[in-house]
Every structure is written in structure tokens, then in C-alpha cells.
């Protein structure tokens, strides 16, 4: 049987192929990135990031590109394949981490674990070990997570609002002293002027974020992106209409949560109920 011929020589990975086709279409059209931005009404840098594979853009942007290039449904189909590309998720997380460092403000809802930005080293180690990290890789991941806390420190740290489901405060570490340290760290964090902490107690009923951790980042250009995590995967969301829907759910959850003062008292009570020394 003769060997299979390569038809185009282009990438077979959906995300890379999408970026390649965008570059080719623009070259064929004879547009510069600047002209493309002027014609379609988005910043030229967005199209540059899409062509370099740093982002795949929103469906609204891709639809506008498809109309501009006259590709009908073909370009949208490539975009949908890129969205489902497994390599997309690692790229999205790397991009999220970059955006997190640049964010003007952050707000999060956590279902079962404290946000990475508020985890102690001991908590991070147990959580990452439970996720399968071992040895040197585990040490590096713990150091990286602890280093992220620097984002909320310094002379002008960004404001951070976090809502913790009560399950976060009930799902303790195996070591009681390390768990006490984590709870105390949350209390201490809630006293800092740039951090607002709420507790969503059990019994408040079902809501739109029951099984979803979500972090919102307000960026320098005034836009907001969201990063959602479930038990299976994480996803960076940049489409305005999807971010808006998540923000409405977040606001509804915040309306159900305790005030910052009541939340601090709630966690402090849990600390007071704990034994000071591990039982023997």
C-alpha cells in the first residue's frame, strides 16, 4: 500500500491549524493587522495573538473574520475544532496565569478548596499531591503556588474578592495543626485592606455555581475574562456574553453569602472549636 501523501503540509493540530489559516487568509487578502483592526473594530493586537496561537478569540470575532474573508462556515468550523483541542487547555492555563499577573482586580468563587492565592504551603502540598504530583515536580509546583501569593502583597496590590462555600472550611487537611494554620491564614487575609472574604454557608439553596470554581480578572483595557474549573478541566472564557452570564451568577451567590465581618467571625469560630494540639 503506497504511503499516504501529505496534502497541504499544514499542522494537523486544530489550534495550530486555525492560527495558520488565519495568517494565510490575511496574506491572501493583503491586509495588515492594523487595517484588519480598523475594518472590523477590534484592536489589532487581538488578531496578532490569534495568528500566533496565543488565543483563539471569541465566536463573535471569528464570525466577523469569516465574513471579511468570505469563508462562510468553514472558519467557524475550524474555530470549533480548536476550542475542543486538548492542547488548548494547557495553553489557556498559561495565558490565564499571565493575565492574572496583570489584572487590576480579581474576584473568585471557590467550591471545595481555598483559592490558590490564599493557600498555605502545607495546604498546597497536600492538594497537589492528591492530584498526582510527586517528588521534585511536587516541590516545584508548591513553590510556584506559594509564589503566586506575592500578587496580593506589595505597595499597591490589586483588590481581591473571594466567596468560599462552607465546604471549603469543612474539608480539612489530615494534619490538624496544618489545617489550623490554613484557617488562620484565611482570617489574616480577610483583615488586609485589598482582600474581601465572604463565606457562603450551607443551607442557602441551589445556585448557578454549585459545582464550578470561577475566577474573574479585570484587565488593564477594561475587559473582564473568566477562568472556570470543574473536576474534569479548566477553561479560559473571553467571550463577553459568556463572561457576563457568569458574572450574574456570581453576583447572585454574593447576595446569599455572609458579610465580610460575619464571614471572619464564622472562620474564627471554627478555629476556636478546634483542639490546639493533635489528639494522641
N, C-alpha and C positions, 0 to 999 in steps of 0.2 A: 504494500500500500504506500503510495507516494507521500512524502512529508507534507503536512499542512502548510499552506502558504500564508504568510503574513499579508493581510490585505492593505492596511494603512501604515503599520509601524507605530501607531499611537498606543498610548497606555491602555491596558485592559482594566485598570482600577478605576471605578466610576468617578471618584473625586478628582483624580488627576486628569482623567479624560475630559471631564467637564471644564476644567481650567484650560486645557489645551484647546478645546473647541472655541472657548471664548476668545483666546488670543488669535486664533485663526480667523474667526469671523470678523474681528475688528480690523485685522490686517487686510482682509479682502475688501472690507468697506472703505478702508483708507482713513479711518477716524483716529484721532489722537485720544488719549484718556481725557484730556481737558475738554475736547469737543464733545465726547460722549457724555460727560457730566453736564455740560451746558444744554445739550439737546434733551436729555432725559430727566434732568432736575435733581440728580444725586451728586454728592461730592465725588470728584474724580478718583480720590484715594480709595473709595469703596470698590470701584471697578478694577483698580490695580491689585487690591487684596484678593479679589475673586480670581483674577487671572494668574496670580501667584500661588493660589491654593490655600491662602490663609483663612478665607471664609468662603462659603458657598452662596451667601446672600439670602435674601428673603424671596418668597414666591412673587411678590409684587415687583421686585427689581428684575427678576428673571423674565417675568411676563413682558415687562417693558422692553427688555433686550430682545426678546423673541419677536416682538412687533417691529422693533427698529431694524433688525437684521432679516426679517421676513422668513423666519424659520418655523412659524406656526407652532405646532405642539411638540416638535422634535426637541427643542432646547429645554422645555419644561420636563420632558421625559428624562433627559439626561440629568437634570437637577434632582428629580425624584430618586433616581438611582444613586446619586451622590449622597443624598440625605440618608439612605439606608446602608451606605458603605461602612463596614466595621471599622475601617481606619479613620473614619470621620470622628468617632467618639474620642480617641486619643488626641486628635488634632483639636477638637473642640475644648477638651480639658486644658490643653496647653494654652489655647487662646484665652480661655476663662481666667487662668492664673495670671496671664499678662494683663488682662483688663482689671482684675481685682487690685493689682498694684497701682493702677492709675485711677481708680474710682474716687469720685468726690464724696459719695456716701454709699452705705451698704445697708440692706435690711434682709433678714432671714427668718424662715420658719423651720424649726427642727422637730422631727417626729420622734426619734428614739435616741439620738446621741447629741451631746453638745456640739455646736459648730466647731469646725477645725480651728477657727481663730480664737476659741475660748477653751481649748483642751489643754490640760496639763501634760507634761511629758509621759507620766505614768499612764494616763488615760489613752493617749495617742498610741503608746506601745502596745497596750492590750487590744485596742481596737484594730490596729494594723496587723498584729499577729493573728487575730481572729479572721482577718481577710486573706491570710496565707503568706504574709511576708515573713522571712526568716533571715537570721544571720546578719551579714553586712548590709544587705538590702533593707532589712528592718531598721537597723541603726540609722541608715541614710534617710529613710522615709520619716522616722521620728524627728530627726534633726530638721528636716525640711518643714514639717508641720509646725514644730515649735518656732522656727524662724518666721513663719507667717504671722505670728502674734505681733511682730515688730510693726506691722502695718497699722495697728491700733494704738501705737505708742509714739513718742516724739513730741515736738513742739506744736504741731498742727495736724493731729490725726483726723481722719475722716469720721463723721458720725456713723454709728453702727446701732441699728435697732434689731433686736432678736426676740422672737417668740419661741419659748420652749414648751412643747407638750409635756404634761406632767410625767409621761412615760420616760422622758429623758432623765428625770430626777429619781425615778424608781428603779431603773435598770442599772444597778450598781456594779462596781468592779468587784473582783474576787477578794482583793485586799481591802479591808475596811478603812485602814489608815490612808490608803491612796484614794479611796472614794471620798473620804472626808476632805482630803486636800482638793479634790476636784470641785466639790460643793462650795468650799470656802473660796476657791478661785472665782467661781461664778458670783458669789456675794461681793467679793472685792471688785470684780469687773463692773458690777452694777453701780458701784459708787463713783466710777470715773465719769467725768462730765460728757464725754463723747459716746458713751455706751448707755443705751436704754434697753432694759431687760424686762420682758413680760413672761408670766407663766400662764399657760392655758390649762386650767385644772380639769380633771376627769369630771364627767357629768354635764359638760356644756353642749353635748349633742354632736351630731354629724355635721361635717362641713366640707368644703371643696378641696381641702389639702390633707385629708385624713391619712393618706399613705404617701405623701410627697414632700420631701425636703426641697425648699426653694430658696435661692439667694438672688436678690436683685442688686444690680450695680448701676449707680447713676454716673455717667461718664462725662468727660470734660466738654463734649459737644452738646450736652443737654439730653442725649438719648439715654434710654434705660434698656439693659439686657437682663435676662434671667438665666440661671443655671438650675435645672431641676434634677433631682436624683431619686431613683426608686431602688428597690432591692436588686434590680437587674442591670441598670445602666444610668448614665448621666447624659444630659443633653443641654447644649447651649442654645438659647432661644433669643433671636434678634428681631424677629418679625413683630412689628408694632402691635398688631391686633392680638397676637398670642400673648405678648407681654402684658398688654392691657387687661386681658381676661384673668391672668394670674394675679395681677395687682388687685383686682376687685375681690378675688378670693382671699388674698392676704388681708385686705382691709376688713373683710367680714370676720376673719379669725381674730384680728386685733380687737375688734369690738367685743368679742367674747372673753378675751383674756383679762387677767388681773392687772391693775395699775402697777407701775414700776415700784411704788412703795409697798403695796400689798405683796408683790412678787418677791421682793427682797425678804420680807417677813416670812413668806412661805418657805423659802430655801433655808432661812436661818432656823426655823422650827425643825426642819428635817435634820439639820446639824445638831441641834440641841437634843434630839431624840436618839442620836447615835451614841454608842459607847465610846469613851475616849480611848480605850485600849482594846485590842482584839481579844476575844474570849479565848480561854485556854481549856 
